[in-house]
Amino acid sequence: MTPAGHDAMAGANSKVVLTGSAATGFGSAGATARLQALLISVAHP
């Protein structure tokens, strides 16, 4: 990965699209969802 690519990923400049069906009643209940991700970088000498 290039330094610029790493900076973009770590700085949340990545675009992600999630698709799928919500559970029954999710929208009508006024529910929200939050996605969290853990990014780990390993530096190699």
N, C-alpha and C positions, 0 to 999 in steps of 0.2 A: 504494500500500500504506500502510495506517495505521501509525503508530509502534508500536502494540501488536502488529499483525500481523508487523512486521519483528522485534520483540523475540522473539516466539514462534518465528519461523522460525530466527533466529540462535541462540536458546537451546535449540534442538533439542526444542521442544515441539510439533513437527508429527508427525502420525501418517502413516506410509507403509505400504502393504501391497503386497508383491511376490508374485506367484503364477507358477507355471510348473513344469515338470518338471525334476527334477534329472538330471544326467548318470548314465548307468549306472554303478553301483559307488560313487557319491558317498557315500551313506549308510552302506553296509557298510564303507567304507574308514575311517570315523570322521572324515571330512573336515568342515571348517567353511568358512563363507564370511563375508566382511566387505565391506560396502558403504560406500564413502566418497563424499561429495558436496562440491563446492566451490560455495559461495554467494557471489555478488558483488552488492553493492548499489551503486547509483549515486545520489548525492545531486544533486538539481537545485535550483538557487537559486530 
